[in-house]
Amino acid sequence: MRKFLYILLLINILTLTYAFFAVLGSSVLYAIIILLLGILELVPIIAIISCLDGVEKLKEENAMLSYRLKKLENEILQPDSVSETAYPELIHGDTARAVWECVKCGTVNKEGTSHCSNCKAEYSPFINPTDDPNKKPKLSRWIKEKKK
């Protein structure tokens, strides 16, 4: 696409130059008008080329952020591989203070349990928040809702 736009830009510049010099011999006023209109014709092409550059930068940034998100998902969904010094909230052996939903299988578990009754996944207050239902959902909840 970009190559096509550069070719179109080059053709427009050559056509503009030819038209300017062809009309210059008969009337200077018409030559100036053709030159101004030709320059106005080049502006949208240059704007589209610059927008394509911005789109490519956004694609690169999107790919980088997507990679970071997957890395965070893996850290959160696999708490055994995460060091407890990096995330002190991940304390193994905690029991739920309220009813909680398993992130892996979606089973609703009782208060006071430390493992899922269906898939035996370990409860963690960081991955399965139950304290305040009005809190913003953690990343793990967003991941689970996204997969539905």
ZADO-1210 file (C-alpha; in nm, 4 decimals, padded with zeros to 6 digits):
<atoms>
<atom x="00.0000" y="00.0000" z="00.0000" code="MET" pos="1"/>
<atom x="00.2762" y="00.2405" z="00.0937" code="ARG" pos="2"/>
<atom x="00.4655" y="00.1703" z="-00.2313" code="LYS" pos="3"/>
<atom x="00.1494" y="00.2406" z="-00.4289" code="PHE" pos="4"/>
<atom x="00.1054" y="00.5736" z="-00.2497" code="LEU" pos="5"/>
<atom x="00.4669" y="00.6733" z="-00.3140" code="TYR" pos="6"/>
<atom x="00.4251" y="00.5877" z="-00.6834" code="ILE" pos="7"/>
<atom x="00.1025" y="00.7909" z="-00.6951" code="LEU" pos="8"/>
<atom x="00.2786" y="01.0817" z="-00.5250" code="LEU" pos="9"/>
<atom x="00.5637" y="01.0686" z="-00.7769" code="LEU" pos="10"/>
<atom x="00.3220" y="01.0555" z="-01.0722" code="ILE" pos="11"/>
<atom x="00.1287" y="01.3539" z="-00.9358" code="ASN" pos="12"/>
<atom x="00.4488" y="01.5552" z="-00.8891" code="ILE" pos="13"/>
<atom x="00.5656" y="01.4767" z="-01.2442" code="LEU" pos="14"/>
<atom x="00.2219" y="01.5602" z="-01.3880" code="THR" pos="15"/>
<atom x="00.2102" y="01.8827" z="-01.1905" code="LEU" pos="16"/>
<atom x="00.5556" y="01.9855" z="-01.3101" code="THR" pos="17"/>
<atom x="00.4699" y="01.9085" z="-01.6743" code="TYR" pos="18"/>
<atom x="00.1359" y="02.0950" z="-01.6561" code="ALA" pos="19"/>
<atom x="00.2973" y="02.3950" z="-01.4883" code="PHE" pos="20"/>
<atom x="00.5651" y="02.4345" z="-01.7567" code="PHE" pos="21"/>
<atom x="00.3217" y="02.3595" z="-02.0412" code="ALA" pos="22"/>
<atom x="00.0813" y="02.6341" z="-01.9320" code="VAL" pos="23"/>
<atom x="00.3574" y="02.8770" z="-01.8289" code="LEU" pos="24"/>
<atom x="00.4291" y="02.9549" z="-02.1929" code="GLY" pos="25"/>
<atom x="00.0778" y="03.0842" z="-02.2574" code="SER" pos="26"/>
<atom x="-00.0257" y="03.2383" z="-01.9217" code="SER" pos="27"/>
<atom x="00.1618" y="03.2912" z="-01.5965" code="VAL" pos="28"/>
<atom x="-00.1622" y="03.3304" z="-01.3988" code="LEU" pos="29"/>
<atom x="-00.2970" y="02.9936" z="-01.5172" code="TYR" pos="30"/>
<atom x="00.0390" y="02.8314" z="-01.4443" code="ALA" pos="31"/>
<atom x="00.0314" y="02.9592" z="-01.0842" code="ILE" pos="32"/>
<atom x="-00.3284" y="02.8392" z="-01.0416" code="ILE" pos="33"/>
<atom x="-00.2328" y="02.4925" z="-01.1724" code="ILE" pos="34"/>
<atom x="00.0662" y="02.4856" z="-00.9364" code="LEU" pos="35"/>
<atom x="-00.1490" y="02.5739" z="-00.6321" code="LEU" pos="36"/>
<atom x="-00.4182" y="02.3202" z="-00.7208" code="LEU" pos="37"/>
<atom x="-00.1535" y="02.0554" z="-00.7799" code="GLY" pos="38"/>
<atom x="-00.0017" y="02.1185" z="-00.4376" code="ILE" pos="39"/>
<atom x="-00.3473" y="02.0897" z="-00.2800" code="LEU" pos="40"/>
<atom x="-00.3860" y="01.7562" z="-00.4600" code="GLU" pos="41"/>
<atom x="-00.0636" y="01.6272" z="-00.3020" code="LEU" pos="42"/>
<atom x="-00.1678" y="01.7057" z="00.0575" code="VAL" pos="43"/>
<atom x="-00.4118" y="01.4122" z="00.1050" code="PRO" pos="44"/>
<atom x="-00.1603" y="01.1621" z="-00.0326" code="ILE" pos="45"/>
<atom x="00.1079" y="01.2841" z="00.2072" code="ILE" pos="46"/>
<atom x="-00.1432" y="01.2741" z="00.4953" code="ALA" pos="47"/>
<atom x="-00.2366" y="00.9123" z="00.4163" code="ILE" pos="48"/>
<atom x="00.1307" y="00.8124" z="00.4076" code="ILE" pos="49"/>
<atom x="00.1903" y="00.9698" z="00.7497" code="SER" pos="50"/>
<atom x="-00.1216" y="00.7971" z="00.8897" code="CYS" pos="51"/>
<atom x="00.0101" y="00.4614" z="00.7676" code="LEU" pos="52"/>
<atom x="00.3300" y="00.5261" z="00.9633" code="ASP" pos="53"/>
<atom x="00.1211" y="00.5872" z="01.2751" code="GLY" pos="54"/>
<atom x="-00.0767" y="00.2680" z="01.2172" code="VAL" pos="55"/>
<atom x="00.2433" y="00.0641" z="01.1929" code="GLU" pos="56"/>
<atom x="00.3697" y="00.2131" z="01.5194" code="LYS" pos="57"/>
<atom x="00.0377" y="00.1256" z="01.6863" code="LEU" pos="58"/>
<atom x="00.0571" y="-00.2320" z="01.5548" code="LYS" pos="59"/>
<atom x="00.4048" y="-00.2698" z="01.7053" code="GLU" pos="60"/>
<atom x="00.2862" y="-00.1262" z="02.0377" code="GLU" pos="61"/>
<atom x="-00.0202" y="-00.3537" z="02.0327" code="ASN" pos="62"/>
<atom x="00.1993" y="-00.6588" z="01.9745" code="ALA" pos="63"/>
<atom x="00.4267" y="-00.5576" z="02.2621" code="MET" pos="64"/>
<atom x="00.1334" y="-00.5003" z="02.5001" code="LEU" pos="65"/>
<atom x="-00.0265" y="-00.8286" z="02.3949" code="SER" pos="66"/>
<atom x="00.2988" y="-01.0090" z="02.4749" code="TYR" pos="67"/>
<atom x="00.3166" y="-00.8411" z="02.8162" code="ARG" pos="68"/>
<atom x="-00.0465" y="-00.9311" z="02.8906" code="LEU" pos="69"/>
<atom x="00.0121" y="-01.2974" z="02.8053" code="LYS" pos="70"/>
<atom x="00.3189" y="-01.2962" z="03.0273" code="LYS" pos="71"/>
<atom x="00.1119" y="-01.1530" z="03.3160" code="LEU" pos="72"/>
<atom x="-00.1673" y="-01.4042" z="03.2520" code="GLU" pos="73"/>
<atom x="00.0801" y="-01.6889" z="03.2769" code="ASN" pos="74"/>
<atom x="00.2221" y="-01.5517" z="03.6030" code="GLU" pos="75"/>
<atom x="-00.1221" y="-01.5075" z="03.7583" code="ILE" pos="76"/>
<atom x="-00.2791" y="-01.8314" z="03.6357" code="LEU" pos="77"/>
<atom x="00.0248" y="-02.0362" z="03.7379" code="GLN" pos="78"/>
<atom x="00.0993" y="-01.9108" z="04.0907" code="PRO" pos="79"/>
<atom x="00.3509" y="-02.1917" z="04.1597" code="ASP" pos="80"/>
<atom x="00.5963" y="-02.0314" z="03.9177" code="SER" pos="81"/>
<atom x="00.5602" y="-01.6858" z="04.0748" code="VAL" pos="82"/>
<atom x="00.7824" y="-01.6031" z="04.3667" code="SER" pos="83"/>
<atom x="00.6002" y="-01.5010" z="04.6830" code="GLU" pos="84"/>
<atom x="00.8427" y="-01.2137" z="04.7317" code="THR" pos="85"/>
<atom x="00.7270" y="-01.0586" z="04.4048" code="ALA" pos="86"/>
<atom x="00.3587" y="-01.1087" z="04.4934" code="TYR" pos="87"/>
<atom x="00.3129" y="-01.1318" z="04.8710" code="PRO" pos="88"/>
<atom x="-00.0633" y="-01.1622" z="04.8178" code="GLU" pos="89"/>
<atom x="-00.0125" y="-01.5185" z="04.6920" code="LEU" pos="90"/>
<atom x="-00.0036" y="-01.6976" z="05.0232" code="ILE" pos="91"/>
<atom x="-00.0542" y="-02.0709" z="04.9793" code="HIS" pos="92"/>
<atom x="-00.2923" y="-02.2442" z="05.2156" code="GLY" pos="93"/>
<atom x="-00.5349" y="-01.9529" z="05.2564" code="ASP" pos="94"/>
<atom x="-00.9008" y="-02.0279" z="05.3021" code="THR" pos="95"/>
<atom x="-01.1774" y="-01.8267" z="05.1436" code="ALA" pos="96"/>
<atom x="-01.3699" y="-01.5882" z="05.3671" code="ARG" pos="97"/>
<atom x="-01.6733" y="-01.6009" z="05.1380" code="ALA" pos="98"/>
<atom x="-01.8152" y="-01.8000" z="04.8502" code="VAL" pos="99"/>
<atom x="-01.5668" y="-01.7998" z="04.5623" code="TRP" pos="100"/>
<atom x="-01.5613" y="-01.9030" z="04.1984" code="GLU" pos="101"/>
<atom x="-01.2750" y="-02.1153" z="04.0653" code="CYS" pos="102"/>
<atom x="-01.0845" y="-01.9418" z="03.7863" code="VAL" pos="103"/>
<atom x="-00.9922" y="-02.2687" z="03.6147" code="LYS" pos="104"/>
<atom x="-01.3269" y="-02.4493" z="03.5976" code="CYS" pos="105"/>
<atom x="-01.5835" y="-02.1906" z="03.7143" code="GLY" pos="106"/>
<atom x="-01.7182" y="-02.3994" z="04.0047" code="THR" pos="107"/>
<atom x="-01.8687" y="-02.1970" z="04.2893" code="VAL" pos="108"/>
<atom x="-01.7076" y="-02.3122" z="04.6146" code="ASN" pos="109"/>
<atom x="-01.8083" y="-02.2766" z="04.9811" code="LYS" pos="110"/>
<atom x="-01.6720" y="-02.0328" z="05.2320" code="GLU" pos="111"/>
<atom x="-01.3748" y="-02.1648" z="05.4294" code="GLY" pos="112"/>
<atom x="-01.2402" y="-02.3925" z="05.1550" code="THR" pos="113"/>
<atom x="-00.8818" y="-02.3780" z="05.0331" code="SER" pos="114"/>
<atom x="-00.9200" y="-02.5912" z="04.7166" code="HIS" pos="115"/>
<atom x="-01.1787" y="-02.6161" z="04.4396" code="CYS" pos="116"/>
<atom x="-01.4246" y="-02.8996" z="04.4965" code="SER" pos="117"/>
<atom x="-01.4223" y="-02.9893" z="04.1269" code="ASN" pos="118"/>
<atom x="-01.0684" y="-02.9488" z="03.9883" code="CYS" pos="119"/>
<atom x="-00.8735" y="-02.9188" z="04.3184" code="LYS" pos="120"/>
<atom x="-00.7215" y="-02.5823" z="04.2164" code="ALA" pos="121"/>
<atom x="-00.5783" y="-02.3935" z="04.5120" code="GLU" pos="122"/>
<atom x="-00.7615" y="-02.0861" z="04.6410" code="TYR" pos="123"/>
<atom x="-00.5663" y="-01.7603" z="04.6525" code="SER" pos="124"/>
<atom x="-00.6990" y="-01.4215" z="04.7657" code="PRO" pos="125"/>
<atom x="-00.5131" y="-01.2589" z="04.4770" code="PHE" pos="126"/>
<atom x="-00.6573" y="-01.4824" z="04.2060" code="ILE" pos="127"/>
<atom x="-01.0028" y="-01.5330" z="04.3609" code="ASN" pos="128"/>
<atom x="-01.0961" y="-01.2097" z="04.5423" code="PRO" pos="129"/>
<atom x="-01.4002" y="-01.2487" z="04.7703" code="THR" pos="130"/>
<atom x="-01.3691" y="-00.9709" z="05.0304" code="ASP" pos="131"/>
<atom x="-01.5602" y="-00.6894" z="04.8639" code="ASP" pos="132"/>
<atom x="-01.7884" y="-00.7528" z="04.5625" code="PRO" pos="133"/>
<atom x="-01.7745" y="-00.3808" z="04.4734" code="ASN" pos="134"/>
<atom x="-01.3969" y="-00.3879" z="04.4133" code="LYS" pos="135"/>
<atom x="-01.2702" y="-00.3729" z="04.0590" code="LYS" pos="136"/>
<atom x="-01.2155" y="-00.7245" z="03.9242" code="PRO" pos="137"/>
<atom x="-00.8600" y="-00.8539" z="03.9243" code="LYS" pos="138"/>
<atom x="-00.6856" y="-00.9459" z="03.6019" code="LEU" pos="139"/>
<atom x="-00.7696" y="-01.3138" z="03.6477" code="SER" pos="140"/>
<atom x="-01.1438" y="-01.2391" z="03.6553" code="ARG" pos="141"/>
<atom x="-01.1108" y="-01.0354" z="03.3370" code="TRP" pos="142"/>
<atom x="-00.9277" y="-01.3209" z="03.1689" code="ILE" pos="143"/>
<atom x="-01.1993" y="-01.5670" z="03.2671" code="LYS" pos="144"/>
<atom x="-01.4792" y="-01.3390" z="03.1426" code="GLU" pos="145"/>
<atom x="-01.2933" y="-01.2830" z="02.8170" code="LYS" pos="146"/>
<atom x="-01.2714" y="-01.6585" z="02.7508" code="LYS" pos="147"/>
<atom x="-01.6520" y="-01.7084" z="02.7818" code="LYS" pos="148"/>
</atoms>
